[in-house]
Amino acid sequence: MNKPLQGVRVVELGTLIAGPFCSRILAEFGAEVIKVEAPGEGDPLRKWRKLYPDAQSGTSLWWLVQARNKKSVTANLKHPDGLAMVKRLIARADIVVENFRPGVLEKLGLGWDVLSALNPGLVMVRLSGFGQTGPMAQLPGFGAIGESMGGLRFVTGFPDRPPVKTGVSIGDGIASLWGAIGALMALRHREVNGGTGQVVDVALYEAVFAMMESMVPEFDVFGFVRERTGNVMPGITPSNTHTTRDGKHLIIGANGDAIFRRFMQAIGRQDLAEDPGLANNAGRDERSSELYGVIDAWVATQDAADVLRLAATAGVPASRIFSAADMFADPQYAARAMLEWATLPDGKRFRIPGVVPKLSDTPGSTEWLGPALGEHTDAVLMDLGYSGDQIAEMHRNGAI
């Protein structure tokens, strides 16, 4: 079955999270992604977090997922032959994805002016901490910095404690999604406007900032600064985390008018269901402390399974807060193929995340796991027209 991005060639020059996750999305849906790595060590992500023991003294399980469906090519960008090879590769590409600090590629001779002259139809996705312009453009910026400057960290946590992170590198992930969206929009523009490429400039802090809901107009109109509020969202009531009799933590979102009435009826509080002051969100929000006290007290008398069963019957959104162990045991994850089976080099079977989103006619899939460093170098160079002798010489002189 064809995939929607079949025939699209992507050259990835990034490392770690934002750039590689962006091109991973493209690879999952059929793009040929050729990842260019430095000879020797390659992408540092190969050695991040949990390592599975192998001949390379351990390979990151994260790497195996982040680099799935990609080809690995090594190139020394400071060697003239390695640089020339990458230019030849980019000249035949549709998209370049990079997440170096602005100015690094320009110093190497791989700036937009050079690459667009080589390939006028090229789309260049540039992910950086602060974007390619502005007074902070040259500063280093990781996902944590983008989350902080973009406003997310300020509103995450409890009001009596310092801000906290979300548990994953969410800033990098959000920026990756914007990069993939931008790349597809630029390809569409190229298709209908004479084949001209362009730069997709994604700043991590702007990617996070774009997700901050009504923060900007609320401050500009009312001078209101959204603060940390723990597990509740002021203005949207009731929606909170509650602890059951058997010690499980549940999210219950009964903030729709009809949903709230059904939930109150289901827990035996017909008085609250019929209270005209609670018929809409504004009224409920004014009495949020009262409502959360009622719900906390009721949930504390119930086991998690009973609360979830009642909520499902009443049509009230509710869920346990899932750990990885919960996901592995959950029938919804299984039904949606969100835990795929894969095989490690030694034959051990293990699960990896499924592909998102689900396309009905041309779905994405995992074709292979993250490759060994330089696994595809020779094959890619031969496809570019290099001879066997030329490739051998480039290995000898350290260009690849």
C-alpha positions as CSV (number, residue, x, y, z in Angstrom):
1,M,0.0,0.0,0.0
2,N,1.3,3.4,-0.9
3,K,2.0,5.9,1.9
4,P,1.0,9.6,1.4
5,L,4.6,10.9,1.4
6,Q,6.1,8.2,-0.8
7,G,8.5,9.8,-3.3
8,V,9.4,12.6,-0.9
9,R,13.1,12.7,0.0
10,V,14.1,14.3,3.3
11,V,17.7,15.0,4.5
12,E,17.9,15.2,8.3
13,L,20.8,17.2,9.7
14,G,19.5,17.5,13.2
15,T,20.3,15.7,16.5
16,L,18.5,14.7,19.6
17,I,14.8,15.6,19.7
18,A,13.1,18.4,17.8
19,G,14.6,17.9,14.3
20,P,14.7,14.1,14.4
21,F,11.1,13.8,15.7
22,C,9.9,16.1,12.9
23,S,11.5,13.9,10.3
24,R,10.4,10.7,12.1
25,I,6.8,11.8,11.4
26,L,7.6,12.2,7.8
27,A,9.4,8.8,7.7
28,E,6.4,7.0,9.3
29,F,4.2,8.2,6.4
30,G,6.5,7.2,3.5
31,A,9.1,9.8,3.1
32,E,12.6,8.6,2.4
33,V,14.5,10.2,5.3
34,I,18.3,10.1,5.1
35,K,19.8,11.1,8.4
36,V,23.3,12.6,8.2
37,E,25.4,11.8,11.3
38,A,28.9,12.6,12.4
39,P,31.3,9.6,12.0
40,G,32.2,7.9,15.2
41,E,29.5,8.6,17.7
42,G,26.5,9.8,15.6
43,D,23.4,11.4,17.2
44,P,23.8,11.6,21.0
45,L,20.3,10.2,21.3
46,R,21.8,6.8,20.5
47,K,23.1,6.8,24.1
48,W,20.3,8.5,26.0
49,R,18.1,7.0,28.7
50,K,17.7,3.2,28.8
51,L,20.3,1.3,26.8
52,Y,19.8,-2.2,25.4
53,P,23.1,-4.1,25.6
54,D,24.6,-4.9,22.2
55,A,28.0,-4.9,20.4
56,Q,28.0,-1.1,20.5
57,S,28.0,-1.1,24.3
58,G,24.4,-0.4,24.4
59,T,21.8,1.3,22.1
60,S,19.1,3.6,23.4
61,L,15.6,2.2,23.1
62,W,14.5,5.8,22.4
63,W,16.8,5.9,19.4
64,L,15.3,2.8,17.9
65,V,11.9,4.5,17.9
66,Q,13.0,8.1,17.1
67,A,15.0,6.9,14.1
68,R,12.6,4.3,12.7
69,N,12.2,4.1,9.0
70,K,15.3,6.4,8.5
71,K,18.5,5.7,6.7
72,S,21.8,6.6,8.5
73,V,24.6,8.1,6.5
74,T,27.8,9.4,8.1
75,A,29.5,12.6,6.8
76,N,32.2,14.8,8.2
77,L,30.8,18.2,7.4
78,K,34.2,19.8,8.1
79,H,35.9,17.7,5.4
80,P,35.5,19.0,1.8
81,D,34.5,15.6,0.4
82,G,32.0,15.0,3.2
83,L,30.5,18.5,2.6
84,A,30.4,18.0,-1.1
85,M,28.5,14.7,-0.6
86,V,25.9,16.3,1.6
87,K,25.4,19.1,-1.0
88,R,24.9,16.5,-3.7
89,L,22.4,14.7,-1.5
90,I,20.5,18.0,-0.7
91,A,20.4,18.9,-4.4
92,R,18.2,15.9,-5.0
93,A,16.0,16.3,-1.8
94,D,12.6,17.8,-1.3
95,I,13.1,18.8,2.4
96,V,16.0,19.4,4.7
97,V,15.3,19.3,8.5
98,E,17.9,20.9,10.8
99,N,18.0,22.0,14.4
100,F,21.4,23.6,14.8
101,R,21.9,26.9,16.4
102,P,21.4,29.7,13.8
103,G,24.6,30.4,11.9
104,V,26.2,26.9,12.3
105,L,25.1,25.7,8.9
106,E,26.1,29.0,7.3
107,K,29.6,28.6,8.7
108,L,29.8,25.2,7.2
109,G,28.7,26.5,3.8
110,L,25.2,25.0,4.0
111,G,23.1,28.1,4.6
112,W,19.8,28.7,2.8
113,D,21.4,30.9,0.1
114,V,23.7,28.1,-0.9
115,L,21.2,25.3,-0.7
116,S,18.4,27.1,-2.5
117,A,20.8,27.9,-5.3
118,L,21.6,24.2,-5.6
119,N,18.0,23.2,-5.3
120,P,15.4,26.0,-6.0
121,G,12.5,23.7,-5.0
122,L,14.0,22.8,-1.6
123,V,11.9,23.2,1.6
124,M,14.2,23.9,4.6
125,V,12.7,23.2,8.1
126,R,14.8,25.1,10.7
127,L,14.0,24.4,14.3
128,S,15.9,26.4,16.9
129,G,15.4,27.9,20.4
130,F,14.5,31.4,19.3
131,G,14.1,31.3,15.5
132,Q,16.5,32.6,12.8
133,T,16.0,36.3,13.6
134,G,15.7,38.6,16.6
135,P,18.2,39.6,19.3
136,M,18.2,36.1,20.9
137,A,18.6,34.1,17.7
138,Q,22.2,33.2,18.3
139,L,21.6,31.9,21.9
140,P,21.4,28.2,22.7
141,G,17.9,27.1,23.5
142,F,16.6,23.6,24.4
143,G,13.0,22.5,24.8
144,A,13.0,23.3,28.5
145,I,13.9,26.9,27.6
146,G,11.2,27.1,25.0
147,E,8.7,25.8,27.6
148,S,9.8,28.4,30.0
149,M,9.8,31.4,27.7
150,G,6.7,30.2,25.9
151,G,4.7,30.4,29.1
152,L,4.0,26.7,29.7
153,R,6.2,26.2,32.8
154,F,4.7,29.3,34.5
155,V,1.3,27.7,34.6
156,T,2.4,24.1,35.4
157,G,2.3,23.0,39.0
158,F,0.7,24.1,42.2
159,P,0.5,27.7,43.3
160,D,2.5,27.2,46.5
161,R,5.5,25.5,44.8
162,P,7.9,26.4,42.0
163,P,6.9,25.6,38.4
164,V,7.5,22.1,37.3
165,K,8.1,20.3,34.0
166,T,5.5,18.1,32.3
167,G,7.4,14.9,32.5
168,V,8.5,14.7,28.9
169,S,10.3,17.1,26.5
170,I,7.0,18.6,25.4
171,G,8.5,21.8,24.0
172,D,10.6,19.8,21.5
173,G,7.7,17.6,20.6
174,I,5.4,20.6,19.9
175,A,8.1,22.3,17.8
176,S,8.5,19.0,15.8
177,L,4.8,18.9,15.0
178,W,4.9,22.6,13.8
179,G,7.9,21.7,11.7
180,A,6.2,18.8,10.0
181,I,3.0,20.9,9.4
182,G,5.1,23.7,8.0
183,A,7.0,21.3,5.7
184,L,3.8,19.9,4.3
185,M,2.3,23.3,3.8
186,A,5.5,24.4,2.0
187,L,5.3,21.3,-0.3
188,R,1.8,22.2,-1.1
189,H,2.8,25.7,-2.0
190,R,5.6,24.4,-4.2
191,E,3.1,22.1,-6.0
192,V,0.7,24.9,-6.9
193,N,3.1,27.8,-7.3
194,G,5.7,26.8,-9.8
195,G,8.0,24.6,-7.8
196,T,9.6,27.2,-5.5
197,G,10.8,26.1,-2.1
198,Q,11.0,28.2,1.1
199,V,12.2,28.2,4.7
200,V,10.0,26.9,7.5
201,D,11.3,28.8,10.6
202,V,10.2,27.2,13.9
203,A,11.3,28.7,17.2
204,L,10.8,26.4,20.2
205,Y,9.4,29.1,22.4
206,E,6.9,30.2,19.7
207,A,5.8,26.6,19.2
208,V,4.9,26.4,22.9
209,F,3.5,30.0,23.0
210,A,1.1,29.0,20.2
211,M,-0.5,26.4,22.5
212,M,-1.2,28.8,25.4
213,E,-4.9,29.2,24.7
214,S,-6.4,32.6,25.8
215,M,-3.4,33.8,27.8
216,V,-2.6,36.7,25.5
217,P,-6.0,38.4,25.1
218,E,-6.9,37.8,28.8
219,F,-3.8,39.7,29.8
220,D,-4.2,42.5,27.2
221,V,-7.9,43.1,27.9
222,F,-8.1,42.4,31.7
223,G,-4.5,42.5,32.9
224,F,-5.1,38.9,34.0
225,V,-2.0,36.7,34.5
226,R,-2.8,33.0,34.5
227,E,-1.1,31.3,37.4
228,R,-0.4,27.8,38.5
229,T,-3.6,26.1,39.7
230,G,-2.5,22.5,40.3
231,N,-5.0,20.0,38.9
232,V,-7.9,22.4,38.4
233,M,-8.5,24.8,35.5
234,P,-10.2,28.0,36.8
235,G,-13.1,28.9,34.6
236,I,-13.8,25.3,33.6
237,T,-15.7,23.5,36.5
238,P,-15.7,20.7,37.5
239,S,-12.6,19.2,36.1
240,N,-10.1,17.8,38.6
241,T,-8.1,14.9,39.9
242,H,-9.7,12.8,42.7
243,T,-8.4,9.9,44.8
244,T,-10.4,6.7,45.2
245,R,-10.8,4.5,48.2
246,D,-8.3,2.0,46.7
247,G,-5.7,4.8,46.2
248,K,-6.1,5.4,42.5
249,H,-6.0,8.8,41.0
250,L,-8.8,9.6,38.5
251,I,-9.5,12.6,36.3
252,I,-13.2,13.5,36.1
253,G,-14.3,16.1,33.6
254,A,-17.9,17.0,34.3
255,N,-17.8,20.6,33.1
256,G,-20.4,20.4,30.3
257,D,-23.8,21.6,31.4
258,A,-25.7,18.4,30.6
259,I,-22.7,16.2,31.7
260,F,-22.7,18.0,35.1
261,R,-26.4,17.2,35.6
262,R,-25.9,13.6,34.7
263,F,-23.0,13.2,37.0
264,M,-24.7,14.8,40.0
265,Q,-27.7,12.5,39.4
266,A,-25.5,9.5,39.2
267,I,-23.8,10.2,42.5
268,G,-27.2,10.8,44.2
269,R,-27.0,14.7,44.3
270,Q,-30.2,15.5,42.5
271,D,-30.3,18.8,44.5
272,L,-27.1,20.0,42.8
273,A,-28.3,18.7,39.4
274,E,-31.4,20.8,39.7
275,D,-29.8,23.9,41.3
276,P,-30.3,26.8,38.8
277,G,-27.1,28.4,40.1
278,L,-25.1,25.5,38.7
279,A,-26.8,25.2,35.4
280,N,-23.9,26.8,33.5
281,N,-20.1,26.9,33.8
282,A,-20.0,30.5,35.2
283,G,-22.2,29.5,38.2
284,R,-20.3,26.3,38.8
285,D,-17.0,28.1,38.7
286,E,-18.1,30.5,41.4
287,R,-18.9,27.5,43.7
288,S,-15.9,25.4,42.6
289,S,-14.7,24.7,46.2
290,E,-18.1,23.4,47.2
291,L,-18.4,21.1,44.1
292,Y,-14.9,19.8,44.5
293,G,-15.5,19.0,48.1
294,V,-18.7,17.1,47.2
295,I,-16.9,15.1,44.4
296,D,-13.8,14.4,46.5
297,A,-15.9,13.1,49.3
298,W,-17.9,10.8,47.1
299,V,-14.9,9.4,45.1
300,A,-13.1,8.7,48.4
301,T,-15.8,6.2,49.3
302,Q,-15.6,4.3,46.0
303,D,-13.1,2.0,44.3
304,A,-11.7,3.2,40.9
305,A,-13.4,0.5,38.9
306,D,-16.8,1.5,40.3
307,V,-16.3,5.2,39.6
308,L,-15.2,4.5,36.0
309,R,-18.2,2.2,35.5
310,L,-20.6,4.8,36.8
311,A,-19.1,7.5,34.8
312,A,-19.3,5.5,31.6
313,T,-22.9,4.6,32.2
314,A,-23.7,8.3,32.9
315,G,-21.7,9.6,29.9
316,V,-19.2,11.5,32.0
317,P,-15.6,11.7,30.8
318,A,-13.3,10.0,33.3
319,S,-10.1,8.1,33.3
320,R,-7.4,6.7,35.5
321,I,-4.0,8.5,35.2
322,F,-2.2,5.9,33.1
323,S,1.4,4.6,33.7
324,A,3.2,2.6,31.1
325,A,2.0,-0.5,32.8
326,D,-1.6,0.7,32.5
327,M,-1.2,1.3,28.8
328,F,0.1,-2.3,28.2
329,A,-3.0,-3.7,29.9
330,D,-5.5,-1.5,28.3
331,P,-7.9,-2.8,25.6
332,Q,-8.3,0.6,23.9
333,Y,-4.5,0.8,23.3
334,A,-4.6,-2.7,21.9
335,A,-7.6,-2.1,19.7
336,R,-6.0,1.0,18.1
337,A,-2.6,-0.8,17.6
338,M,-0.9,1.8,19.8
339,L,1.6,-0.7,21.1
340,E,3.3,-2.4,18.1
341,W,5.5,-5.5,18.3
342,A,9.1,-5.1,17.0
343,T,12.3,-7.2,17.2
344,L,15.7,-6.2,18.6
345,P,18.8,-7.4,16.8
346,D,19.3,-10.3,19.2
347,G,15.7,-11.5,18.4
348,K,14.0,-10.3,21.5
349,R,10.5,-9.1,20.9
350,F,9.4,-5.8,22.4
351,R,6.7,-3.1,22.1
352,I,7.1,0.3,20.6
353,P,4.6,3.2,20.2
354,G,2.2,3.0,17.3
355,V,1.9,5.5,14.6
356,V,-0.2,8.7,14.9
357,P,-2.5,9.8,13.2
358,K,-4.6,6.9,11.8
359,L,-5.2,7.4,8.0
360,S,-7.9,5.2,6.6
361,D,-6.5,4.6,3.2
362,T,-2.7,5.4,3.4
363,P,-1.7,4.7,7.0
364,G,1.8,5.1,8.4
365,S,3.8,2.2,9.7
366,T,7.1,1.0,11.1
367,E,9.3,-0.5,8.4
368,W,12.4,-0.8,10.4
369,L,13.9,0.4,13.7
370,G,16.6,3.0,14.1
371,P,19.6,2.0,12.0
372,A,23.2,1.3,13.0
373,L,25.5,4.3,12.6
374,G,26.3,4.7,8.9
375,E,24.4,1.6,7.9
376,H,23.2,3.1,4.6
377,T,26.2,5.3,3.7
378,D,27.6,3.2,0.9
379,A,24.2,2.5,-0.7
380,V,23.2,6.2,-0.6
381,L,26.5,7.2,-2.1
382,M,26.2,4.7,-4.9
383,D,22.7,6.1,-5.6
384,L,24.3,9.5,-5.9
385,G,26.7,8.3,-8.5
386,Y,29.8,7.6,-6.4
387,S,32.0,4.7,-7.5
388,G,33.2,2.0,-5.2
389,D,36.7,3.4,-5.4
390,Q,35.5,6.9,-4.5
391,I,33.5,5.5,-1.6
392,A,36.5,3.5,-0.3
393,E,38.7,6.6,-0.5
394,M,36.2,8.7,1.4
395,H,36.2,6.1,4.2
396,R,40.0,6.2,4.3
397,N,40.3,10.0,4.4
398,G,37.6,10.4,7.1
399,A,35.1,12.2,4.9
400,I,32.4,9.6,5.8
